[in-house]
Structure formats: C-alpha cells, structure tokens
Amino acid sequence: MRRIWVALGSGLVVALVAIGIALAVRGGGTPEPTPTPQAGDGGKTSPAPTPEPTVPEAQRQIKLPGSSITIHESDEDPIKLTSYTLGGSEHRLYVRKTGTREFVKNDAYFEYTLNAAGTQALGTDRSYTTDSYAVVSIVDHKSGTESDVKITKAPVYPIYPQWSPDGRKGLVTLYEALDNNENKPYGFAVIDVATKKAKIVRVKEKDAGTWSYFWRGDGRAVGTWAIDGKIQRIRFYDPQSGVVLQTLLDVGTPLTVEGDDINPSGKLLMTYCKGTEAEICVWSTAADGEPTARIPFATKRVIGWYDDQHIAAWRTKGSGYEAVVIDLEGKVKRVLAETTDAKEYETQFVRYTREP
C-alpha cells in the first residue's frame, strides 16, 4: 500500500503518485528425485521436500520510451509489465499494446491497471463528467472501448485502481482535495464490473486512509493502515458496508508496497519490522503472532510479491536504482528493472500484471 499526495492544476485534480514497479514471477522448479526405499525401513519413504520455485534468467531488456527505465523480461515470467506512469507536472502514462513489447503514451487516464486475463483494464479518467463526477473506466484492452463508472463528485477523487482476486470487482482509494492544495482521506469505492456500478464507502475512523486500500487475499475485505500516534495497525473493512471485520495488531510499521500487498496464495503480507527499515517482516493475514519471515534488506520501496517465496524491491545502484528479486532470506536472485534517473525514480510507477 502507498501513501499518496496530490496537486491541483488546470481545474482538475491531478494525482501525482510516488510509486514504482509491481512484479511477480513464476518459477518452474526442478522436482526432487524420488527417494529409494532402504532396507530396514519397511519399504517406507520420507516425502521429498517441496522445491523452491526457480527465478528464470532475463531473456531481453526493454528500454521504456520517455523514461530512463530499462526492464528485464523472460517469457517464463508469469507477470508482464502492462503500464507505467512518470510523475512531475505532465504525469505521463504509457500502456503496453496487447501481445507486443511496444508501449504507447495514453492521455486518457492517470493510471491503468490490467486484469489477469489481459482483457479489461481499470483506468482513472483525467476528465470529470459535465456534472463534476470523477470517473473510473472499464476498458476493453484490445479495442480501447470503455464503459464509464461514476465514482464521486469533485472534490473527492479516486486513485490507485486494483482488481479483486477473482477479477470481478475493482477497488479505488478515495481522497478529498482541499482548497490549500492539500488532501484528506475519504474512504474507498468498490466497482462491480458486471453491473458497472460503484459502491462508495466513507471511512469515518480518523486514523485510517492515509495509506491506500488493498484487497485481502480472499477478496472479502479491503484493508489499510490505521495509525494513531505510536499505535499502528492494519484494519480490514467489509467492501460493501464499511464495517470493521478484522484488525491486525503489532505487525510492524508501514512499508510502501507498490504492487501486490498480499502474496499469490492470499495468506501473507509485508511490513517493516518494528523499529527498523533494514528488515522486512512477513506476517500471516489470519491472525496476530510472530512474523513468518524476517528479510534482511534495506529499501524504501517494495515492488510486491514475486511469487510465494520471493519478493521484489528497489535498492540503490550507483547514482540510480535497481529492482531485484530476493528470497525470504534476502538473497538476490535477479535484476528486474533499473533506472539511472534518481529524480524520475521518486515519482515513477511501473505496473506489472500477474498472468493466470
């Protein structure tokens, strides 16, 4: 989840998000050989350990147009870069053409999030309706045709569109723009893709909503950080009523996760370990308790889950940055992306889509 800031310009709310890459890669893994029964064990064997998924080597590098970013891809990756945005006064969006390595500039939306099937996208529109409503479009990715879904009336606006785990719903975080170019948390909206209707949920708890909302792994709740001074927790809400369903206490401190907050299996999430930004803690979403892993890796921005055994995160490299895949022990497995422009890095957001 991410902390978000905005500015006003040309009469429109412009969402300028300091964000990065969301990645995940499926490794094939080599099966362990079946152990041979030994004399004296009654013909019984111990089950072979489950092999850790491998991380494929990159087959190509693609320099992204309009940017200093170079991505490293493999055909074995279960995710693909599908869009990216570059911040600053222009806030440029680029979208990948279906089935190609080509990215084209898109002036219709602030953000563009493709579903896992690669058929539809959620786009936050740059323009309001004539009656001053902010719009999220459900876009046919191949043809570009769209269905507009009214969300909220200005000055409340949507940001950071996400698909539910089953692909049937969308989620956006809502903020209210104030006259002094500041903004304040408002809540979230859930979009029913079939009916093309949005349910607006106003979150009234004053400690929630500074960080963006995200889907829980089962798709039955949306969560965000709730922060009141030194009290920091993750709270999950009912997607329709806004009733609080679950609270995770004492699960470290907020960490900027720019892609998947929850792992592919839907059971784990990441935070900074308490008291440090040099270690990432992995927690179960089922209940409070000790972290399931502590990853020694200093980073300001985590890209997201790579697979259930790996995460992707940014680190400094010379005067720029690189995104790397690391295992849950902090061992680097592969470079995924790199940027040579430190200033651009602060506001870029590269969005990957996990394929089914």
C-alpha positions in Angstrom: 0.0 0.0 0.0 1.2 3.5 -0.7 1.0 7.0 0.9 -0.4 9.4 -1.8 -0.1 13.1 -2.5 -1.8 15.3 -5.0 -1.7 18.7 -6.5 -4.3 20.9 -8.3 -3.8 22.1 -11.9 -5.9 23.4 -14.8 -9.1 23.0 -12.7 -8.6 19.2 -12.5 -7.3 17.1 -9.6 -4.0 15.7 -10.7 -2.9 12.6 -8.9 0.9 12.6 -8.6 1.9 9.3 -7.0 5.4 8.5 -5.8 5.3 4.8 -6.9 7.4 2.1 -8.6 7.2 -1.5 -10.0 4.8 -4.4 -9.2 6.3 -7.7 -10.1 5.8 -11.4 -9.6 7.5 -14.3 -11.4 6.5 -18.0 -11.6 9.5 -20.3 -11.4 9.3 -23.8 -12.8 11.4 -25.6 -10.2 13.0 -28.9 -10.8 11.3 -31.8 -8.9 13.4 -33.6 -6.3 14.2 -37.3 -7.2 12.0 -39.8 -5.5 14.0 -41.4 -2.7 14.7 -45.1 -3.0 13.5 -47.3 -0.1 16.3 -48.6 2.1 16.5 -52.0 3.7 15.1 -51.9 7.2 12.7 -49.0 6.7 9.8 -51.4 5.8 9.7 -50.0 2.2 8.5 -46.6 3.5 10.0 -43.3 2.3 10.0 -39.8 3.6 8.2 -37.3 1.4 10.5 -35.3 -0.8 10.8 -31.6 0.2 8.8 -29.2 -1.9 11.3 -27.5 -4.2 11.6 -23.7 -4.1 10.4 -22.1 -7.4 13.3 -21.0 -9.5 13.6 -17.5 -10.9 14.2 -17.5 -14.6 17.0 -15.5 -16.2 16.0 -12.5 -18.2 15.9 -13.1 -22.0 15.7 -9.5 -23.1 16.0 -5.9 -22.0 13.5 -3.2 -23.0 14.2 0.5 -22.7 10.9 2.2 -21.9 10.0 5.1 -24.1 10.1 8.6 -22.5 12.0 7.2 -19.4 15.4 6.1 -18.1 13.9 2.8 -17.0 15.1 -0.5 -18.5 13.2 -3.7 -17.7 14.5 -7.2 -17.8 12.0 -9.8 -19.1 11.7 -13.6 -19.6 8.9 -15.5 -21.4 8.8 -17.7 -18.3 7.7 -14.8 -16.1 4.1 -15.1 -15.0 3.8 -11.4 -15.0 4.2 -8.7 -17.6 4.8 -5.0 -17.5 1.5 -3.6 -18.8 1.7 0.1 -17.9 3.8 2.7 -16.2 3.5 6.4 -15.2 6.1 9.1 -14.9 5.4 11.9 -12.4 6.0 15.6 -12.4 3.9 18.3 -13.9 3.0 16.2 -17.0 2.2 12.9 -15.3 2.6 10.7 -18.4 1.0 7.3 -18.7 2.3 4.6 -21.1 0.3 1.4 -21.9 1.6 -1.8 -23.5 -0.1 -3.0 -26.7 -1.6 -6.4 -26.5 0.8 -9.2 -27.2 3.7 -6.9 -28.1 6.8 -5.2 -26.5 5.6 -1.8 -27.6 4.4 0.9 -25.1 2.3 3.9 -26.3 1.5 7.1 -24.5 -2.0 7.3 -23.2 -3.6 10.7 -22.4 -7.0 9.5 -21.3 -6.1 8.2 -17.8 -3.9 8.9 -14.8 -3.5 5.2 -14.0 -4.2 2.0 -16.0 -4.5 -1.5 -14.3 -4.9 -4.5 -16.5 -6.8 -7.6 -15.2 -5.1 -11.1 -15.0 -6.8 -12.3 -18.2 -5.4 -9.4 -20.1 -8.9 -8.5 -21.4 -10.0 -5.5 -19.4 -8.4 -2.6 -17.5 -9.4 -0.1 -14.9 -8.5 3.5 -15.8 -8.8 6.6 -13.6 -10.0 9.2 -16.0 -8.3 12.6 -16.4 -11.6 14.3 -17.1 -14.7 14.8 -15.0 -18.2 14.4 -16.2 -20.3 17.5 -17.1 -21.9 17.2 -13.6 -18.5 17.1 -11.9 -18.1 13.4 -11.1 -14.8 11.6 -11.2 -14.9 8.5 -13.4 -13.2 5.1 -13.5 -13.4 3.5 -16.9 -13.7 -0.2 -17.5 -11.6 -0.5 -20.7 -11.6 -3.3 -23.3 -7.8 -3.6 -23.5 -7.6 -4.7 -27.1 -10.1 -2.3 -28.7 -9.9 0.6 -26.3 -13.7 0.9 -26.0 -14.7 1.8 -22.5 -17.6 1.9 -20.1 -17.6 4.9 -17.7 -18.4 4.4 -14.0 -19.3 7.5 -12.0 -17.5 7.4 -8.7 -17.6 10.6 -6.6 -18.4 14.2 -7.1 -15.5 16.7 -7.0 -13.5 17.5 -4.9 -13.5 13.7 -3.9 -11.5 11.7 -6.4 -10.3 8.1 -6.9 -6.8 6.8 -7.2 -4.8 3.5 -7.4 -7.2 1.1 -9.1 -6.9 -2.6 -8.2 -8.6 -5.8 -9.3 -10.1 -8.2 -6.8 -8.6 -11.6 -6.6 -11.4 -13.1 -8.7 -11.3 -10.3 -11.3 -15.0 -9.4 -10.7 -14.6 -6.2 -8.9 -12.4 -3.1 -8.8 -11.2 -1.1 -5.9 -10.0 2.6 -5.7 -8.9 4.7 -2.8 -10.7 8.0 -2.3 -9.3 11.3 -1.2 -10.8 14.7 -0.9 -8.9 17.7 -2.4 -8.9 20.8 -0.2 -8.6 24.4 -1.1 -5.0 24.7 0.1 -3.7 22.1 -2.3 -3.8 19.5 0.5 -6.0 16.4 0.6 -7.5 14.2 3.2 -8.6 10.6 3.3 -12.2 9.9 2.4 -12.7 6.1 2.0 -12.8 3.7 -0.8 -15.1 2.6 -3.7 -15.8 -0.9 -4.9 -16.7 -1.3 -8.6 -18.9 -4.1 -9.8 -17.6 -4.9 -13.3 -20.7 -6.7 -14.4 -23.2 -4.0 -13.4 -20.8 -1.1 -13.9 -21.8 0.4 -10.6 -19.7 1.7 -7.8 -20.3 1.4 -4.0 -18.9 4.3 -2.2 -17.7 3.6 1.4 -17.0 6.6 3.6 -14.5 5.5 6.3 -15.1 7.6 9.3 -12.2 6.4 11.5 -9.8 9.3 11.7 -6.7 7.1 11.9 -7.3 5.3 8.6 -6.9 6.1 4.9 -3.6 8.0 4.8 -2.3 4.8 3.1 -4.1 3.3 0.1 -6.6 0.4 0.4 -5.9 -3.1 -0.9 -7.8 -6.4 -1.2 -7.4 -9.1 1.4 -6.4 -12.4 -0.2 -9.9 -13.9 0.0 -11.5 -10.9 -1.7 -13.9 -10.5 1.2 -12.4 -7.4 2.8 -10.3 -4.4 2.0 -7.5 -3.2 4.3 -5.4 -0.2 5.0 -3.0 1.1 7.7 -4.7 2.7 10.7 -2.3 5.0 12.5 -2.8 7.0 15.7 0.5 8.3 17.0 2.6 5.3 18.0 -0.4 2.9 17.6 0.0 1.3 14.1 -2.2 -1.5 12.9 -3.8 -2.9 9.7 -7.6 -2.8 9.6 -9.9 -4.7 7.2 -13.3 -3.5 6.2 -16.4 -5.1 4.7 -16.3 -4.0 1.0 -20.0 -3.0 0.9 -20.9 -1.8 4.4 -17.6 -0.5 5.7 -18.0 -2.5 8.9 -14.6 -3.4 10.5 -14.1 -7.1 10.1 -10.5 -7.6 11.3 -7.6 -5.8 12.9 -4.0 -6.9 12.8 -2.2 -5.5 15.9 1.6 -5.2 16.4 2.5 -6.1 12.8 5.5 -3.8 12.4 5.3 -0.4 10.7 4.1 0.8 7.3 6.1 -0.1 4.3 5.4 1.2 0.8 4.4 -1.8 -1.3 3.6 -0.6 -4.8 2.2 -3.8 -6.3 0.7 -6.9 -4.6 0.3 -6.3 -0.8 -0.8 -9.9 -0.4 1.1 -12.9 -1.7 -0.3 -15.0 -4.6 -1.7 -17.6 -2.1 -3.6 -14.9 -0.4 -2.2 -15.5 3.1 0.8 -13.3 3.7 1.6 -9.5 3.8 4.7 -7.4 4.3 5.7 -4.6 6.6 8.9 -3.1 8.0 9.9 -5.0 11.1 9.3 -2.9 14.2 12.0 -0.3 14.8 13.9 -0.7 11.5 13.8 0.0 7.8 16.6 -2.5 7.1 14.4 -5.6 7.7 11.1 -6.7 6.1 8.7 -8.8 8.1 6.2 -11.2 6.6 3.0 -11.8 8.5 0.0 -14.1 8.2 -3.3 -12.3 7.5 -5.2 -14.9 9.5 -4.2 -13.8 13.0 -1.6 -11.8 15.0 1.6 -13.5 16.1 5.2 -13.7 15.3 6.3 -13.0 11.7 6.8 -16.0 9.4 9.9 -14.5 8.0 12.4 -11.6 8.6 14.1 -10.5 5.4 17.3 -8.5 5.8 17.0 -6.0 3.0 17.2 -2.2 3.3 14.7 -0.5 1.0 12.4 2.5 0.8 10.0 0.9 -1.7 9.0 -2.7 -2.2 7.6 -3.6 -5.6 5.5 -6.5 -4.3 5.3 -10.3 -4.3 7.3 -12.1 -7.0 5.9 -15.5 -6.0 5.1 -17.1 -2.6 8.8 -17.5 -1.9 10.2 -14.3 -3.3 9.6 -10.5 -3.2 10.7 -7.7 -5.5 12.2 -4.5 -4.1 14.2 -1.4 -5.1 17.7 -0.7 -3.9 20.3 2.0 -4.8 22.8 1.3 -7.5 25.4 4.0 -8.1 23.5 7.2 -8.7 20.3 5.3 -9.7 18.2 2.4 -8.5 17.6 -1.2 -9.5 14.7 -3.5 -8.7 15.7 -7.0 -7.7 14.0 -10.3 -6.8 15.1 -11.6 -3.4 14.1 -14.7 -1.5 12.8 -14.7 2.1 16.3 -14.8 3.4 17.3 -11.7 1.5 19.4 -13.4 -1.2 19.3 -11.5 -4.6 18.1 -13.8 -7.4 17.7 -11.4 -10.4 17.5 -7.8 -11.6 14.1 -6.9 -12.9 14.4 -3.2 -13.7 16.8 -0.3 -13.4 16.7 3.4 -13.7 19.5 5.9 -14.0 17.5 9.0 -13.1 17.1 9.3 -9.3 14.7 12.2 -9.7 12.5 10.3 -12.0 12.6 7.3 -9.7 10.8 9.3 -7.0 7.6 9.6 -9.0 7.7 6.7 -11.4 5.2 3.8 -11.1 5.7 0.6 -13.2 2.7 -1.7 -13.0 3.0 -5.4 -13.7 0.1 -7.8 -14.2 0.2 -11.4 -12.8 -1.0 -13.8 -15.5 -3.3 -16.7 -14.7 
